[in-house]
């Protein structure tokens, strides 16, 4: 059946019996209540845009990030953006009676979740804790259906669904192991379930190294398999605040939300310029700037405690005698066999619009992409007028700052500005 069959009745029902007065213009819908969704909603409210915001506050952080995890971002770069003061991480800590912290304070994920929920309660109280089932494109508007069965029309849709839909599984491992023997790190909140088991962790970045440390501390026996010739760890900040660094050091390596250095400064504040770089260069920078490495506070938790096999790739995987068998190849093409109870993929995320199942197939096909990512305007609008993408989905366009909470200000201001401009030009 064609996608638009029956939508005349749906439009009439939405206008006459929906939650919004038919005399009002259709709302802008924000899908997702993580940092990017909440910040976008806050800026849309300041722009005077009618809106509906859907999701559980900080859901993927609570459900898909392991207990005991710490953020790589420093506190000064971990605040959700709002159009007025009073909603930064430091404000949350003050409201909770907690003291100020600096760059040498690793933020526990539990604190970040609590902060995000605090932000939502105070700045986005209109959040509706419902899931969006489908979004379809009809006559220049969007037909939105909720899990509750409610249907209504939206003028704009902002996809702020986070990174979980884009969890990457290497092609060579697809279908190689049964589900109970293979999983991505994004599927685990509690790693204690692996206590006493041998777990092979594939990857060499923060997720792999931190998962291995948490597995070890939970009584599991992890082994890290990394393609890189070595794994690296960051260095602890010299001071708690960049302004405390000597002036000569600040000139050579200026501070930025992503860390010290001119290249990180450019990525932090140059998202608009990043968009104009050639696509291949953008993709290379996206993966190489702040590439795979562990936080400085992980070094002593991994160190000599956990085997790390560097310069290895997995050639094949299977189950043998009830165990996972991995055939691993090193740089000299020598093969070794590693056996484990489970293979944990810390292989990151790759944006692919086709994996956003709530978008109707017809709408997915309307979105122009490159390397699976949506092509976006300077205002984060896709090739489908009124359909916006923010957060990780926008990182291939605007750069690595969109991988971090620090990018919420740049993204939310631009999305809200683009929506407001559309409200002025469309009756």
Secondary structure, DSSP 8 states (H G I E B T S, - for coil): --TTTTHHHHHHHHHHHSSS-TTS--EEEEE--SHHHHHHHHHHHHTT--EEEES-TTHHHHHHS-TT-B-SS-GGG-----SSSS-SHHHHHHHTT-----TT---BHHHHHHHHHHHHHHH-TT-B---EEEEEEETTEEEEEETTS-EEEEEEEEE---SGGGB---GGGTTTS-GGGEEEGGG-S-GGGGTT-EEEEE-SSHHHHHHHHHHHHTT-EEEEE-SSSS--B----SSSSGGGS-HHHHHHS---TT-SSHHHHHHHH-HHHHTTS-HHHHHHHHHHTT-S-B-GGGHHHHTTTSEEE-S-EEEEEEEETTEEEEEEE-TT--EEEEEESEEEE---B---GGG-TTB-HHHHHHS-EETTEE---TTSB-SSTTEEE-THHHHHHH-GGGGSGGGHHHHHHHHHHHHHHHHHH--
